[in-house]
């Protein structure tokens, strides 16, 4: 899907462009029921690394103590500054009419949290419904750019595009299937920041497809990075521009692909998150 000059690749919101997935060659189930033989050496290495990471995390947690603990000089304990370290900021407690978190603090962490939550909204299944899509855009886009985004996305979410991802031309889900479109932020990074504006990169993993028996568009996974230019507007961060590029993408593992029923059940039973830095 294209957003004109504001896109850097052919991927759509939440990875709605081309994706790459590995499915078993001999299994008629598009989700696959077979798996390759275990790679003992790589598995062993992953296990060792996992144990080391857990030990380091446990030691770090023990050294930090309680969440509200303070040093003897009265300063609050916080993790050392690092790109991957959480700031300790609490999630926002307010939401817009669309259910999207709002009221982010006017600082770098607030901009990162806003970017992560907005990425989730833009990659959601609700974006395939025009009324819900318009409401989402009204909540997260700066007022002066809402009409522009609505026009661009009305063209992007065309009957042909809906059909390409397995939906009916009007964006509704075919009977007997479960439509999946989810974006999960993996990490965030501020590349530029001032009191009134910020540019945030959000590294994401996305799911897209139709779960159900005989689906010709099974749920697949993609990796992409969303870049958002945010502006402090009306006591909150709002999107001015948005672009997306592929990756970084990890090497696929040898996990068995779930069945159509398993995938549909997972989507129905597992809810999403509000993200805070």
Secondary structure as a PSIPRED ss2 file (coil, helix, strand):
# PSIPRED VFORMAT (PSIPRED V4.0)

   1 X C   1.000  0.000  0.000
   2 X C   1.000  0.000  0.000
   3 X C   1.000  0.000  0.000
   4 X H   0.000  1.000  0.000
   5 X H   0.000  1.000  0.000
   6 X H   0.000  1.000  0.000
   7 X C   1.000  0.000  0.000
   8 X C   1.000  0.000  0.000
   9 X C   1.000  0.000  0.000
  10 X C   1.000  0.000  0.000
  11 X C   1.000  0.000  0.000
  12 X C   1.000  0.000  0.000
  13 X C   1.000  0.000  0.000
  14 X C   1.000  0.000  0.000
  15 X C   1.000  0.000  0.000
  16 X C   1.000  0.000  0.000
  17 X C   1.000  0.000  0.000
  18 X C   1.000  0.000  0.000
  19 X C   1.000  0.000  0.000
  20 X C   1.000  0.000  0.000
  21 X C   1.000  0.000  0.000
  22 X C   1.000  0.000  0.000
  23 X C   1.000  0.000  0.000
  24 X C   1.000  0.000  0.000
  25 X C   1.000  0.000  0.000
  26 X C   1.000  0.000  0.000
  27 X C   1.000  0.000  0.000
  28 X C   1.000  0.000  0.000
  29 X C   1.000  0.000  0.000
  30 X C   1.000  0.000  0.000
  31 X C   1.000  0.000  0.000
  32 X C   1.000  0.000  0.000
  33 X C   1.000  0.000  0.000
  34 X C   1.000  0.000  0.000
  35 X C   1.000  0.000  0.000
  36 X C   1.000  0.000  0.000
  37 X C   1.000  0.000  0.000
  38 X C   1.000  0.000  0.000
  39 X C   1.000  0.000  0.000
  40 X H   0.000  1.000  0.000
  41 X H   0.000  1.000  0.000
  42 X H   0.000  1.000  0.000
  43 X H   0.000  1.000  0.000
  44 X H   0.000  1.000  0.000
  45 X H   0.000  1.000  0.000
  46 X H   0.000  1.000  0.000
  47 X H   0.000  1.000  0.000
  48 X H   0.000  1.000  0.000
  49 X H   0.000  1.000  0.000
  50 X H   0.000  1.000  0.000
  51 X H   0.000  1.000  0.000
  52 X H   0.000  1.000  0.000
  53 X H   0.000  1.000  0.000
  54 X H   0.000  1.000  0.000
  55 X H   0.000  1.000  0.000
  56 X H   0.000  1.000  0.000
  57 X H   0.000  1.000  0.000
  58 X H   0.000  1.000  0.000
  59 X H   0.000  1.000  0.000
  60 X H   0.000  1.000  0.000
  61 X H   0.000  1.000  0.000
  62 X H   0.000  1.000  0.000
  63 X H   0.000  1.000  0.000
  64 X H   0.000  1.000  0.000
  65 X C   1.000  0.000  0.000
  66 X C   1.000  0.000  0.000
  67 X C   1.000  0.000  0.000
  68 X C   1.000  0.000  0.000
  69 X C   1.000  0.000  0.000
  70 X E   0.000  0.000  1.000
  71 X C   1.000  0.000  0.000
  72 X C   1.000  0.000  0.000
  73 X C   1.000  0.000  0.000
  74 X C   1.000  0.000  0.000
  75 X C   1.000  0.000  0.000
  76 X E   0.000  0.000  1.000
  77 X C   1.000  0.000  0.000
  78 X C   1.000  0.000  0.000
  79 X C   1.000  0.000  0.000
  80 X C   1.000  0.000  0.000
  81 X C   1.000  0.000  0.000
  82 X C   1.000  0.000  0.000
  83 X C   1.000  0.000  0.000
  84 X C   1.000  0.000  0.000
  85 X C   1.000  0.000  0.000
  86 X C   1.000  0.000  0.000
  87 X C   1.000  0.000  0.000
  88 X C   1.000  0.000  0.000
  89 X C   1.000  0.000  0.000
  90 X C   1.000  0.000  0.000
  91 X C   1.000  0.000  0.000
  92 X C   1.000  0.000  0.000
  93 X C   1.000  0.000  0.000
  94 X E   0.000  0.000  1.000
  95 X E   0.000  0.000  1.000
  96 X C   1.000  0.000  0.000
  97 X C   1.000  0.000  0.000
  98 X C   1.000  0.000  0.000
  99 X C   1.000  0.000  0.000
 100 X C   1.000  0.000  0.000
 101 X E   0.000  0.000  1.000
 102 X E   0.000  0.000  1.000
 103 X C   1.000  0.000  0.000
 104 X C   1.000  0.000  0.000
 105 X C   1.000  0.000  0.000
 106 X C   1.000  0.000  0.000
 107 X C   1.000  0.000  0.000
 108 X H   0.000  1.000  0.000
 109 X H   0.000  1.000  0.000
 110 X H   0.000  1.000  0.000
 111 X H   0.000  1.000  0.000
 112 X H   0.000  1.000  0.000
 113 X H   0.000  1.000  0.000
 114 X H   0.000  1.000  0.000
 115 X H   0.000  1.000  0.000
 116 X H   0.000  1.000  0.000
 117 X H   0.000  1.000  0.000
 118 X H   0.000  1.000  0.000
 119 X H   0.000  1.000  0.000
 120 X H   0.000  1.000  0.000
 121 X H   0.000  1.000  0.000
 122 X H   0.000  1.000  0.000
 123 X C   1.000  0.000  0.000
 124 X C   1.000  0.000  0.000
 125 X H   0.000  1.000  0.000
 126 X H   0.000  1.000  0.000
 127 X H   0.000  1.000  0.000
 128 X H   0.000  1.000  0.000
 129 X C   1.000  0.000  0.000
 130 X H   0.000  1.000  0.000
 131 X H   0.000  1.000  0.000
 132 X H   0.000  1.000  0.000
 133 X H   0.000  1.000  0.000
 134 X H   0.000  1.000  0.000
 135 X H   0.000  1.000  0.000
 136 X H   0.000  1.000  0.000
 137 X H   0.000  1.000  0.000
 138 X H   0.000  1.000  0.000
 139 X H   0.000  1.000  0.000
 140 X H   0.000  1.000  0.000
 141 X E   0.000  0.000  1.000
 142 X C   1.000  0.000  0.000
 143 X H   0.000  1.000  0.000
 144 X H   0.000  1.000  0.000
 145 X H   0.000  1.000  0.000
 146 X H   0.000  1.000  0.000
 147 X H   0.000  1.000  0.000
 148 X H   0.000  1.000  0.000
 149 X H   0.000  1.000  0.000
 150 X H   0.000  1.000  0.000
 151 X H   0.000  1.000  0.000
 152 X H   0.000  1.000  0.000
 153 X H   0.000  1.000  0.000
 154 X H   0.000  1.000  0.000
 155 X H   0.000  1.000  0.000
 156 X H   0.000  1.000  0.000
 157 X C   1.000  0.000  0.000
 158 X C   1.000  0.000  0.000
 159 X H   0.000  1.000  0.000
 160 X H   0.000  1.000  0.000
 161 X H   0.000  1.000  0.000
 162 X H   0.000  1.000  0.000
 163 X H   0.000  1.000  0.000
 164 X H   0.000  1.000  0.000
 165 X C   1.000  0.000  0.000
 166 X C   1.000  0.000  0.000
 167 X C   1.000  0.000  0.000
 168 X C   1.000  0.000  0.000
 169 X C   1.000  0.000  0.000
 170 X C   1.000  0.000  0.000
 171 X C   1.000  0.000  0.000
 172 X C   1.000  0.000  0.000
 173 X C   1.000  0.000  0.000
 174 X C   1.000  0.000  0.000
 175 X C   1.000  0.000  0.000
 176 X C   1.000  0.000  0.000
 177 X C   1.000  0.000  0.000
 178 X E   0.000  0.000  1.000
 179 X E   0.000  0.000  1.000
 180 X E   0.000  0.000  1.000
 181 X E   0.000  0.000  1.000
 182 X E   0.000  0.000  1.000
 183 X E   0.000  0.000  1.000
 184 X E   0.000  0.000  1.000
 185 X E   0.000  0.000  1.000
 186 X E   0.000  0.000  1.000
 187 X E   0.000  0.000  1.000
 188 X E   0.000  0.000  1.000
 189 X E   0.000  0.000  1.000
 190 X E   0.000  0.000  1.000
 191 X E   0.000  0.000  1.000
 192 X E   0.000  0.000  1.000
 193 X E   0.000  0.000  1.000
 194 X C   1.000  0.000  0.000
 195 X C   1.000  0.000  0.000
 196 X C   1.000  0.000  0.000
 197 X E   0.000  0.000  1.000
 198 X E   0.000  0.000  1.000
 199 X E   0.000  0.000  1.000
 200 X E   0.000  0.000  1.000
 201 X E   0.000  0.000  1.000
 202 X E   0.000  0.000  1.000
 203 X E   0.000  0.000  1.000
 204 X E   0.000  0.000  1.000
 205 X E   0.000  0.000  1.000
 206 X E   0.000  0.000  1.000
 207 X E   0.000  0.000  1.000
 208 X E   0.000  0.000  1.000
 209 X E   0.000  0.000  1.000
 210 X E   0.000  0.000  1.000
 211 X E   0.000  0.000  1.000
 212 X C   1.000  0.000  0.000
 213 X C   1.000  0.000  0.000
 214 X C   1.000  0.000  0.000
 215 X C   1.000  0.000  0.000
 216 X C   1.000  0.000  0.000
 217 X C   1.000  0.000  0.000
 218 X C   1.000  0.000  0.000
 219 X C   1.000  0.000  0.000
 220 X E   0.000  0.000  1.000
 221 X E   0.000  0.000  1.000
 222 X E   0.000  0.000  1.000
 223 X E   0.000  0.000  1.000
 224 X E   0.000  0.000  1.000
 225 X E   0.000  0.000  1.000
 226 X E   0.000  0.000  1.000
 227 X E   0.000  0.000  1.000
 228 X E   0.000  0.000  1.000
 229 X E   0.000  0.000  1.000
 230 X E   0.000  0.000  1.000
 231 X E   0.000  0.000  1.000
 232 X E   0.000  0.000  1.000
 233 X E   0.000  0.000  1.000
 234 X C   1.000  0.000  0.000
 235 X C   1.000  0.000  0.000
 236 X E   0.000  0.000  1.000
 237 X E   0.000  0.000  1.000
 238 X E   0.000  0.000  1.000
 239 X E   0.000  0.000  1.000
 240 X E   0.000  0.000  1.000
 241 X E   0.000  0.000  1.000
 242 X E   0.000  0.000  1.000
 243 X E   0.000  0.000  1.000
 244 X E   0.000  0.000  1.000
 245 X E   0.000  0.000  1.000
 246 X E   0.000  0.000  1.000
 247 X C   1.000  0.000  0.000
 248 X C   1.000  0.000  0.000
 249 X C   1.000  0.000  0.000
 250 X C   1.000  0.000  0.000
 251 X C   1.000  0.000  0.000
 252 X C   1.000  0.000  0.000
 253 X C   1.000  0.000  0.000
 254 X C   1.000  0.000  0.000
 255 X C   1.000  0.000  0.000
 256 X C   1.000  0.000  0.000
 257 X C   1.000  0.000  0.000
 258 X C   1.000  0.000  0.000
 259 X C   1.000  0.000  0.000
 260 X H   0.000  1.000  0.000
 261 X H   0.000  1.000  0.000
 262 X H   0.000  1.000  0.000
 263 X H   0.000  1.000  0.000
 264 X H   0.000  1.000  0.000
 265 X H   0.000  1.000  0.000
 266 X H   0.000  1.000  0.000
 267 X H   0.000  1.000  0.000
 268 X H   0.000  1.000  0.000
 269 X H   0.000  1.000  0.000
 270 X C   1.000  0.000  0.000
 271 X C   1.000  0.000  0.000
 272 X C   1.000  0.000  0.000
 273 X C   1.000  0.000  0.000
 274 X C   1.000  0.000  0.000
 275 X C   1.000  0.000  0.000
 276 X C   1.000  0.000  0.000
 277 X C   1.000  0.000  0.000
